[in-house]
Amino acid sequence: MSDPWFREGLRFQCRRCGACCTGEPGYVYLRRGEAGAIAAFAGQGVKEFRARYTRKDHGRTSLGEESDGRCVFFEEGECRIYPVRPVQCRTFPFWRWNIASRENWETVAGECPGLGKGKLFSLEEIRSLLAKKIG
């Protein structure tokens, strides 16, 4: 990614619409410490939180989903854990597939009303977000 198509940066402002929290089934993988932070925010013990709100997938822990595909924490049009949401959620839409090409970015923009609006994220900021996602 020495000279990516988005070298001038990309605009994004989360509209908190839930488009990325609903719809097709998917996975929101938790990193070390995130289950504890979410459990504390929700006023629960980690063991209770894990049993009630997570699932295992290929040895990794993911937030659960409702039968309609929405995240278990997306209710009545909002994320109940927004201040402590996982890194995977915090780094959206700056995921490798989404920024791999302008075409991919435009596909995601068709689903997310915040793409192309709001803050201009510099190339350096985007690379930092990518590092958080993987790291």
RABEL-V439517 format. One record per pair of residues at least 24 apart in sequence whose C-alpha atoms are under 8 Angstrom apart, sorted by the first residue. I is the first residue (numbers start at 1). J is the second residue. D is the distance in whole Angstrom. If there is no record, write none. Layout:
# RABEL-V439517
I	J	D
I	J	D
This chain:
# RABEL-V439517
5	101	7
5	102	7
6	99	8
6	102	8
6	123	7
7	122	8
7	123	6
8	122	7
8	123	7
9	120	6
9	121	5
9	122	4
9	123	5
9	126	8
10	116	7
10	120	5
10	121	5
10	122	7
10	123	8
11	115	6
11	116	5
11	117	5
11	118	6
11	119	5
11	120	4
11	121	6
12	93	8
12	114	5
12	115	5
12	116	6
12	117	5
12	118	5
12	119	6
12	120	7
12	121	7
13	114	5
13	115	7
13	116	8
13	117	6
13	118	5
13	119	6
14	114	5
15	113	7
15	114	6
16	78	7
16	79	8
17	77	7
17	78	7
18	74	7
18	77	7
18	78	7
18	79	8
19	111	7
19	112	6
20	112	7
21	70	6
21	71	6
21	74	7
22	68	8
22	69	6
22	70	4
22	71	6
22	74	8
23	68	7
23	69	5
23	70	6
24	69	5
24	70	8
25	65	7
25	69	5
25	70	7
26	69	8
27	62	6
27	63	7
27	64	8
28	62	5
28	63	5
28	86	8
28	88	6
28	89	7
29	60	7
29	61	6
29	62	4
29	63	7
29	86	8
29	88	7
30	60	8
30	61	6
30	62	6
30	63	7
30	86	6
30	87	8
30	88	8
31	86	7
31	87	8
34	84	8
34	86	6
37	84	7
38	81	7
38	84	6
38	85	7
41	81	7
41	84	7
42	81	8
87	132	7
87	133	6
88	133	6
91	129	6
91	130	7
91	132	8
91	133	7
94	126	6
94	129	7
94	130	6
95	130	6
95	133	7
96	130	7
